[in-house]
């Protein structure tokens, strides 16, 4: 007897990124710029499965949906999470629903959209791998007549095309309560199609995962109380997951041999908070409790304001979780802009309890605090927010200059009107609207990033799980760094030519030289 419900996702998310989540960002590049052997063997290697073709460490959202189905009364024998490679092994005449998790299915997320624009266009790796999955599912659906139901943060990208590519229904929002109910309706013979908007899941209804997740991800908060207009997590109620549940999920991963734990949150310092005031005691309890299970752990995101509210907490976490220059912590942090005006218009909650006028110095001071404690943030900025003027871009350039010499990455991203955000009806910002100041901002960020990457790369490579992966990534990134030095010159002299030339590059066009180089990289370990 086969499985009633099959859960899966495309290869861009159904992978462990060779043990380093940061490699996933390279999948945001156009796939013509990423050699196939690098994409499939380093950036997105296959996940292992057991003898029943169950993925051993699938993405965390699929683990949550699996747990929700079991809590709703489905049997373990009826539900399976598998990888794209084994769908044909587990889908049978008994299969009624295939649930697909999506993150960036059409390459419209900010990083993918920006990189594709700067590289002259083309299908990103994320889009390429998603469409490859859908092609496979359509063929299987033609034979077995199951329903394809898609959920996840990337569903907004599919609103205009989902029926054309074989998807029956989209679930926007949190799916733990709604997805099991939809599955029950399908099994009862009810026709299911269209778009569904899921309600917020009460914290006591969020299920605990039953098995380990990819790279040890464990959620500690949901939603965000800062209410930035461009961001969709702010549209969900802010909740902190109870500490016992967090510890159970950490333990599930640690017992399975997962080396590191990533704590999923929009701001780890707001764990246990009521609003935007840091609850130091709650965060310390969290930090201390997890340290009893593992010290190889970190928050996915923190915020500038929270760092400034609790600088001693930064030092405390560094000591307890044993960060050092050789074992640095790299949080993702949005600084968005250097313009107090744009902060006030679109993200007034971001600097609270300070004011938008304080934002530039807040970013500089928080960076110093983090760097002093071996925290090296990956900063993102947004270009083209509604109402942006030349003076706002100049203010961001000045902030970048203030950050010169600090240990961080600076990534300016084009404004994307993400679904379920307050800016979802705005237009995508394009390079056609770039001024000379935009290009100069980009050039200065790249110069900063080249310098920092050269310093930190050896420390990041040590985290990779494979010696082959380390060699390939090192050479791939070093080649990219050399290329970026030339890119900076073209940005300042002739950016249009840069885009035109980049659009012609395709490293996957068969070439004896490319093949020989890849073979040499693989055998020289």
Order of alpha helices (4+ residues) and beta strands (2+ residues): beta-alpha-beta-alpha-beta-alpha-alpha-beta-beta-alpha-beta-beta-beta-beta-alpha-beta-alpha-beta-alpha-alpha-beta-alpha-alpha-beta-alpha-beta-alpha-alpha-alpha
